[in-house]
Structure formats: structure tokens, C-alpha cells
């Protein structure tokens, strides 16, 4: 014990660095004995530190899952969006006889002190994660959506609106703010509310939070639409160029960027060897065939000005469909 105290004092007085080291061999490697909680000098065997906390994983697990996963000792990740720091324990419904009393009642219950606000947040966060998983959105989108929902929930500015509609609108806003916009139809497809209700909540949230979103352009959807249609890169570049030039020449006033992008993809694919029908493009873009035709009719008369100069035509412009 005396040696440990002397070694610890000498280690603290070592001016070389703010680290524990042997006073006689400051450059020697220290061996950590996790069972005893000691740090031992590899040269002379002097114990230079004791009561070392083992930060490794547990050797056994206390969960019911029989798997080889990492046995973390810290529990679930902390959620800063919840008032309690998410340190409460959520007890699932028992499945065996050990979870019930003799009279058949459940033996263990969740803590009743969770506020209704936190309960609503937990349910909303779970729904946000599920919706994001359905369309493969990354974690940063989920985090931003949860933050937006918490801000709306705290302001209580959308009272009377369903949480499902607010969640869907927050997810739509988060996608646009993170530069990976999704259409209203895509968000509507993974939610339980109508497109009109999502649009209403979208406007109310922007007004309540005094925030804004960037205007969507044809380029925001082009790569995703072309990828889902299995179009090669040169067709995607041509479609992007066609859509951009059509907007610059003001050929599609009042048309949504999604319909313009769909029409540009249709024109580029028809001029290449990788042709796609209006229905195939409409199913991916979420627009009707007639909408694609209307935008296509607006840009077709000036098709010569829209294609990039290095584009290789498989079908000449004169033979493109005249819808």
C-alpha cells in the first residue's frame, strides 16, 4: 500500500506529461490488470495506479436475447430530445409465466410518471424512424425531423392536427432542408394521412417555426429518378441539361419541377437506345401520364436547343414522338 501511494505521488509530480507513469521508467509501457484494477510498470513491476475502471464490455448479458452482439454496459443511447434524458426503463409486455402474478396480473409495469408530452414524443420518434426506414433515409434526416417535431410540440401551435400529419410534414421539411427532397406523394405513400393534410401542416409548420426551405429544382430529383429507371449516365446528363435549358428559356412556366424533370427524362430516353415509356417514368416520378405529355409538348418545339452538344442520338430529333 505504501509503495502504491509513493508511486502515485511520484507519478503526479512527473512534469513530463499529464499521464500516469513509472517514476523510475517513465517511458515504459504500463500493463493493465483489469481483475485487480492496477496499472503495473512492465520494467520493474511497480504498481503505479490502482482502482482502474474497466471500460470494456461485459462478459455476460442480462437481456433475453441470446445472441453474440456487443454486451454494452451503458444501455441505450441517450436521447437529448426527451426531458428525462431518456434514462427511464421501458418494460415490454411479458411473454412467459414469470412476468405474471398468481392472479394473472402483470408483475412489472412501466413507470407511470412519464408525462403525456414525453409519451407523445416517444411515439412520434418511433413513427419517424419507421417512415424513414421505408424509403431508406439516412440518420441525419431522422434527427432533423425529430428536432422539428419537438419544436412544434413545445410551441403547441398545431393543436387539433393529428401527430401523423405533423410527423409527415416534418419529414418532408427535413428532406428539403438536408438537400435530399422527396415529393409529397412519396411522403404520403409511407404515412397514414392524405397529401392535402400533409400540405396544410407543411405550411403551418413553416409559419410557426419561422423557418424556410429551399426551392426545389429539376436537378434535385433527376439522379434518383434516372437511377430508379436504370438509365445510363449519358442519358441522365442529357435529361439534366434538357430540364435546365427548358427552365432557362422559360418554356415551362407554372410547371412543377417534378413534371419538367419527368418530361426531360422522357425526351432524353426516346432519343437514346434506352427508351422508357411515359407510364414507367410516371410511376417513378409520381406524376400522371397526361402531366408528362403536357410538359413534353411545351419543350418539344425547341428540342434542338435543349440537347447537349456532345449527345449521341440513337433516334434523331425529327423522329421523336410528337404527343
C-alpha distance (Angstrom), angle and dihedral (degrees) to the residues before:
residue distance angle dihedral
X1 . . .
X2 3.80 . .
X3 3.80 90.9 .
X4 3.80 90.7 50.9
X5 3.80 91.7 52.3
X6 3.79 92.9 47.4
X7 3.79 92.2 47.5
X8 3.79 92.0 48.2
X9 3.81 91.5 49.6
X10 3.79 91.4 48.6
X11 3.77 90.7 48.3
X12 3.79 91.3 52.4
X13 3.82 90.8 50.1
X14 3.78 92.8 51.7
X15 3.82 105.2 116.6
X16 3.81 93.5 -166.3
X17 3.80 96.3 85.0
X18 3.78 143.3 -21.9
X19 3.78 93.6 -99.9
X20 3.77 138.9 98.4
X21 3.81 112.4 -97.7
X22 3.78 141.2 152.4
X23 3.83 112.3 -85.7
X24 3.83 91.4 -140.1
X25 3.81 97.5 39.3
X26 3.84 106.8 28.1
X27 3.83 92.5 169.8
X28 3.79 95.9 48.4
X29 3.78 120.2 114.4
X30 3.80 114.8 -107.4
X31 3.79 119.9 -132.9
X32 3.80 116.1 -145.4
X33 3.79 116.6 -143.1
X34 3.81 101.7 -161.6
X35 3.80 93.9 -175.9
X36 3.82 93.2 58.0
X37 3.80 95.6 27.4
X38 3.82 93.5 -125.5
X39 3.79 136.0 135.6
X40 3.80 110.8 -143.9
X41 3.79 129.9 -166.6
X42 3.80 109.9 -118.0
X43 3.84 92.3 -146.6
X44 3.81 104.6 50.2
X45 3.82 103.9 7.4
X46 3.81 94.7 -119.1
X47 3.79 114.9 156.7
X48 3.82 103.0 -126.9
X49 3.81 98.1 172.3
X50 3.77 137.3 22.2
X51 3.77 138.9 -174.7
X52 3.80 91.4 45.1
X53 3.78 112.6 177.8
X54 3.78 114.2 -126.3
X55 3.80 107.3 -130.0
X56 3.80 93.9 -178.3
X57 3.78 126.1 108.9
X58 3.77 124.7 -81.6
X59 3.78 118.3 -91.4
X60 3.77 90.1 -136.6
X61 3.81 136.7 29.9
X62 3.78 128.9 -129.6
X63 3.79 97.3 -157.7
X64 3.76 127.0 99.0
X65 3.79 92.1 -120.7
X66 3.79 112.1 103.2
X67 3.77 101.5 -151.3
X68 3.77 141.3 120.2
X69 3.80 94.5 -113.9
X70 3.79 122.3 136.9
X71 3.81 107.5 -76.4
X72 3.78 98.7 -136.1
X73 3.79 117.5 -168.6
X74 3.81 95.8 -156.2
X75 3.81 102.4 67.8
X76 3.78 124.2 -140.2
X77 3.78 123.0 -10.5
X78 3.79 115.4 -86.1
X79 3.79 115.5 -103.6
X80 3.84 109.6 -148.8
X81 3.81 90.8 -167.7
X82 3.81 92.2 71.8
X83 3.79 119.4 78.9
X84 3.80 94.3 -130.5
X85 3.78 95.0 50.5
X86 3.81 87.2 -110.7
X87 3.80 90.6 -84.5
X88 3.79 94.0 133.8
X89 3.79 121.2 108.2
X90 3.79 118.2 -119.1
X91 3.81 111.3 -152.5
X92 3.79 115.1 -155.8
X93 3.79 123.4 -141.2
X94 3.83 109.6 -80.7
X95 3.77 118.5 -111.2
X96 3.82 101.3 -172.0
X97 3.78 137.5 54.7
X98 3.82 91.9 -99.9
X99 3.80 90.5 71.5
X100 3.82 95.9 59.2
X101 3.79 134.2 70.8
X102 3.80 124.1 -127.3
X103 3.80 90.9 -93.1
X104 3.81 91.4 54.0
X105 3.80 97.4 -105.7
X106 3.81 120.8 134.0
X107 3.81 110.4 -91.8
X108 3.83 98.8 -152.4
X109 3.78 125.6 41.7
X110 3.76 134.6 -174.0
X111 3.77 115.9 -103.9
X112 3.79 109.9 -84.3
X113 3.78 94.0 -151.4
X114 3.84 94.2 81.9
X115 3.77 107.0 117.6
X116 3.77 121.6 -122.5
X117 3.81 88.9 -116.3
X118 3.80 92.5 56.8
X119 3.78 90.5 44.7
X120 3.80 90.2 53.7
X121 3.81 90.3 48.5
X122 3.80 92.9 50.8
X123 3.80 91.8 50.4
X124 3.80 92.1 45.8
X125 3.82 93.0 48.2
X126 3.79 89.7 51.2
X127 3.81 90.8 51.0
X128 3.83 91.3 47.7
X129 3.80 91.0 53.4
X130 3.79 92.2 48.0
X131 3.80 92.9 49.3
X132 3.79 92.5 47.7
X133 3.80 91.0 50.1
X134 3.81 91.2 54.5
X135 3.81 92.3 61.6
X136 3.82 96.8 29.8
X137 3.80 98.5 -113.3
X138 3.82 117.2 172.7
X139 3.80 125.9 -111.8
X140 3.81 95.4 -101.4
X141 3.81 89.6 62.1
X142 3.81 90.3 51.8
X143 3.82 91.9 49.6
X144 3.80 93.2 49.8
X145 3.81 91.7 46.8
X146 3.79 91.4 51.6
X147 3.80 91.0 49.2
X148 3.81 91.4 50.5
X149 3.80 91.6 49.1
X150 3.81 91.9 49.5
X151 3.80 90.9 51.8
X152 3.80 91.3 50.1
X153 3.81 91.3 45.9
X154 3.80 92.5 51.1
X155 3.80 93.6 48.7
X156 3.82 91.8 48.9
X157 3.79 87.4 -151.5
X158 3.80 95.1 136.9
X159 3.79 99.4 52.8
X160 3.76 111.9 158.9
X161 3.81 93.8 30.8
X162 3.78 118.2 110.8
X163 3.79 117.3 -107.1
X164 3.81 89.6 -128.9
X165 3.81 91.0 61.1
X166 3.81 92.3 45.3
X167 3.82 91.1 49.1
X168 3.80 91.6 50.3
X169 3.81 92.2 48.0
X170 3.82 91.9 48.0
X171 3.81 89.9 51.0
X172 3.81 90.4 50.8
X173 3.82 91.2 50.1
X174 3.81 92.8 46.5
X175 3.80 91.4 52.2
X176 3.78 91.6 52.5
X177 3.80 94.0 44.8
X178 3.81 91.2 50.7
X179 3.81 92.2 50.8
X180 3.81 97.3 -111.0
X181 3.82 101.7 98.7
X182 3.77 122.8 -170.3
X183 3.77 125.9 -160.3
X184 3.80 123.5 -108.2
X185 3.79 88.7 -113.6
X186 3.81 91.6 55.4
X187 3.81 91.4 51.2
X188 3.80 91.1 43.8
X189 3.81 90.8 53.0
X190 3.82 92.3 60.5
X191 3.81 96.7 41.0
X192 3.78 135.7 66.6
X193 3.80 97.5 -124.7
X194 3.78 134.9 80.3
X195 3.77 125.9 -96.0
X196 3.82 90.5 -116.3
X197 3.81 92.8 54.9
X198 3.81 91.3 49.1
X199 3.80 89.6 50.9
X200 3.80 91.9 51.2
X201 3.80 93.0 50.0
X202 3.81 89.6 45.7
X203 3.82 91.7 59.5
X204 3.80 93.3 42.5
X205 3.81 92.9 50.8
X206 3.81 92.9 49.7
X207 3.80 89.2 51.3
X208 3.82 95.3 44.0
X209 3.82 95.9 47.4
X210 3.81 93.4 37.6
X211 3.77 89.6 -132.0
X212 3.79 132.6 131.8
X213 3.77 140.7 -153.2
X214 3.76 130.8 -139.5
X215 3.78 117.2 -101.7
X216 3.78 111.1 -100.2
X217 3.78 118.5 -119.0
X218 3.78 134.7 -165.6
X219 3.81 90.3 -102.5
X220 3.81 91.5 62.0
X221 3.81 91.2 70.0
X222 3.79 104.0 25.9
X223 3.80 100.3 88.4
X224 3.82 93.6 45.3
X225 3.80 94.5 46.5
X226 3.81 92.9 47.5
X227 3.78 91.7 46.3
X228 3.80 92.0 51.9
X229 3.82 88.8 49.1
X230 3.84 90.9 50.5
X231 3.80 91.9 -124.3
X232 3.83 119.1 162.4
X233 3.80 121.5 -111.0
X234 3.83 96.0 -103.9
X235 3.82 90.6 57.2
X236 3.79 90.1 48.7
X237 3.82 91.2 51.1
X238 3.80 90.5 49.0
X239 3.82 92.4 48.9
X240 3.81 90.9 48.7
X241 3.81 90.7 50.3
X242 3.82 92.4 47.2
X243 3.81 93.1 50.6
X244 3.80 93.4 46.3
X245 3.82 93.6 48.6
X246 3.81 91.6 46.3
X247 3.81 89.7 56.1
X248 3.81 92.7 44.5
X249 3.82 91.7 51.0
X250 3.82 90.0 46.4
X251 3.79 92.6 -124.3
X252 3.82 95.1 142.0
X253 3.82 107.3 44.6
X254 3.78 113.2 176.5
X255 3.80 94.0 8.6
X256 3.80 119.7 128.7
X257 3.82 116.6 -113.0
X258 3.81 89.5 -120.4
X259 3.80 93.9 58.4
X260 3.82 91.1 44.6
X261 3.80 90.8 50.4
X262 3.82 90.5 49.4
X263 3.83 91.7 50.2
X264 3.81 91.1 47.8
X265 3.81 91.3 51.0
X266 3.80 89.9 49.4
X267 3.82 92.3 51.3
X268 3.82 94.0 45.6
X269 3.80 93.2 47.0
X270 3.81 92.9 48.3
X271 3.80 89.9 53.2
X272 3.82 91.7 50.5
X273 3.77 134.2 58.9
X274 3.85 90.7 -103.7
X275 3.80 100.0 74.8
X276 3.81 121.9 -176.3
X277 3.80 127.5 -170.0
X278 3.79 125.4 -124.4
X279 3.79 90.5 -110.8
X280 3.81 93.2 52.9
X281 3.79 91.1 50.6
X282 3.80 92.5 42.7
X283 3.79 92.5 53.1
X284 3.81 91.2 53.7
X285 3.81 97.1 40.7
X286 3.81 94.7 40.9
X287 3.81 95.3 -125.1
X288 3.78 131.2 119.9
X289 3.79 123.2 -103.6
X290 3.79 91.2 -116.8
X291 3.82 90.3 55.4
X292 3.80 90.9 54.7
X293 3.81 90.6 48.2
X294 3.81 92.6 50.8
X295 3.81 92.9 52.4
X296 3.80 91.5 42.2
X297 3.82 91.4 54.7
X298 3.80 89.6 54.9
X299 3.81 95.2 54.1
X300 3.82 100.6 34.1
X301 3.86 97.3 79.9
X302 3.83 90.4 61.9
X303 3.79 98.0 36.4
X304 3.83 90.9 127.7
X305 3.81 89.5 66.5
X306 3.80 95.9 46.0
X307 3.81 105.7 58.2
X308 3.82 118.9 84.8
X309 3.79 115.3 -106.4
X310 3.82 94.0 -117.8
X311 3.81 95.7 51.3
X312 3.83 115.0 124.6
X313 3.80 109.5 -139.0
X314 3.78 117.7 -142.2
X315 3.80 89.1 176.2
X316 3.84 117.4 31.0
X317 3.79 119.0 -121.1
X318 3.80 90.4 -113.7
X319 3.80 89.6 61.4
X320 3.78 96.8 48.5
X321 3.83 115.2 118.8
X322 3.80 114.2 -83.1
X323 3.79 102.1 -149.8
